[in-house]
Amino acid sequence: MIRSPLLLLIVLSACSHYPHGENESNIHMHKQNHETLIASFNDPHRDLWQRPKRVLELMGDVKGKRLIDIGSGSGYFTRYFLEAGALVVAADVDQTFLDHIQDSFKSKYPQLILHRCQYHDPMMKKSEFDFAFSSNTYHHLDERVNYLKKVLAGLNDQGTIVILDFKKNVNVKKVIGPPLEMRVPSSQVIEELKAAGFHHIKVFENDFDHQYLILGSKKS
Ligand SMILES: C[S@@+](CC[C@H](N)C(=O)[O-])C[C@H]1O[C@@H](n2cnc3c(N)ncnc32)[C@H](O)[C@@H]1O
């Protein structure tokens, strides 16, 4: 039994900190099993609102570039980047999703690397990548400024971060994506990118009904 009130407080605050990434967004997502999630991430109708080709246009040429897809899930964007000739590392905290990507793409694209990262660390080597891309995953991250500082260190001097996630203020009839209260508004992403040391931040909100795409550079 814990007799000291101070010790009890320490234990309680440690428990509420979700040390294994079991935050609201991850708990919400895993109310569905992997099979259902993969089917929904790979829904062929997704292209209509996701506009993957527009995402690639906004990013610029990725051919031959080293790119980490953080929170790659079923590999929806991983596939587009492989097709465009990028050297892709698919990174996720969830081995089941990585296994799915391995089974789906590895034989056609042997250069693809599967990377099990940690909730609080993308585990990028210093200056390893030209692009750090993340789709619909930013709202899953905790302690985001610290996380972004690790991403910054893993980009080379010309490197770019790309954050694609769901708008908090949506003006559409049918809302797609996570519950509104779990989303991170684009203004907050911008502040967090600046706090982590990113420069030349560009925001694209009008290209997508449901989402924003934000680019940031390592170089000042
Ligand atoms: C909503 S899914 C998005 C999947 C994919 N990017 C897409 O757009 O289809 C979120 C993904 O982020 C992963 N994830 C959650 N927390 C993470 C973290 N801290 N670091 C890396 N990936 C994380 C989940 O396992 C899941 O694959």
Ligand as a Chemical Component Dictionary entry (heavy atoms), coordinates in Angstrom:
data_LIG
# 
_chem_comp.id                   LIG 
_chem_comp.type                 NON-POLYMER 
_chem_comp.pdbx_formal_charge   0 
_chem_comp.three_letter_code    LIG 
# 
loop_
_chem_comp_atom.comp_id 
_chem_comp_atom.atom_id 
_chem_comp_atom.alt_atom_id 
_chem_comp_atom.type_symbol 
_chem_comp_atom.charge 
_chem_comp_atom.model_Cartn_x 
_chem_comp_atom.model_Cartn_y 
_chem_comp_atom.model_Cartn_z 
_chem_comp_atom.pdbx_ordinal 
LIG C1  C1  C 0  -4.665 6.999 -39.051 1  
LIG S1  S1  S 1  -3.295 5.966 -39.353 2  
LIG C2  C2  C 0  -2.618 6.704 -40.840 3  
LIG C3  C3  C 0  -1.939 5.698 -41.711 4  
LIG C4  C4  C 0  -1.371 6.210 -43.032 5  
LIG N1  N1  N 0  -0.389 7.241 -42.853 6  
LIG C5  C5  C 0  -2.467 6.692 -43.953 7  
LIG O1  O1  O 0  -2.554 7.900 -44.214 8  
LIG O2  O2  O -1 -3.248 5.859 -44.410 9  
LIG C6  C6  C 0  -2.135 6.430 -38.106 10 
LIG C7  C7  C 0  -0.895 5.572 -38.083 11 
LIG O3  O3  O 0  0.047  6.127 -37.191 12 
LIG C8  C8  C 0  0.626  5.098 -36.418 13 
LIG N2  N2  N 0  1.102  5.735 -35.169 14 
LIG C9  C9  C 0  0.416  6.047 -34.058 15 
LIG N3  N3  N 0  1.209  6.658 -33.171 16 
LIG C10 C10 C 0  2.437  6.735 -33.746 17 
LIG C11 C11 C 0  3.686  7.264 -33.334 18 
LIG N4  N4  N 0  3.843  7.850 -32.149 19 
LIG N5  N5  N 0  4.738  7.179 -34.176 20 
LIG C12 C12 C 0  4.605  6.592 -35.407 21 
LIG N6  N6  N 0  3.439  6.070 -35.840 22 
LIG C13 C13 C 0  2.381  6.149 -35.029 23 
LIG C14 C14 C 0  -0.469 4.075 -36.252 24 
LIG O4  O4  O 0  0.029  2.795 -35.929 25 
LIG C15 C15 C 0  -1.127 4.135 -37.629 26 
LIG O5  O5  O 0  -0.493 3.282 -38.528 27 
# 
loop_
_chem_comp_bond.comp_id 
_chem_comp_bond.atom_id_1 
_chem_comp_bond.atom_id_2 
_chem_comp_bond.value_order 
_chem_comp_bond.pdbx_ordinal 
LIG C1  S1  SING 1  
LIG S1  C2  SING 2  
LIG S1  C6  SING 3  
LIG C2  C3  SING 4  
LIG C3  C4  SING 5  
LIG C4  N1  SING 6  
LIG C4  C5  SING 7  
LIG C5  O1  DOUB 8  
LIG C5  O2  SING 9  
LIG C6  C7  SING 10 
LIG C7  O3  SING 11 
LIG C7  C15 SING 12 
LIG O3  C8  SING 13 
LIG C8  N2  SING 14 
LIG C8  C14 SING 15 
LIG N2  C9  SING 16 
LIG N2  C13 SING 17 
LIG C9  N3  DOUB 18 
LIG N3  C10 SING 19 
LIG C10 C11 SING 20 
LIG C10 C13 DOUB 21 
LIG C11 N4  SING 22 
LIG C11 N5  DOUB 23 
LIG N5  C12 SING 24 
LIG C12 N6  DOUB 25 
LIG N6  C13 SING 26 
LIG C14 O4  SING 27 
LIG C14 C15 SING 28 
LIG C15 O5  SING 29 
# 
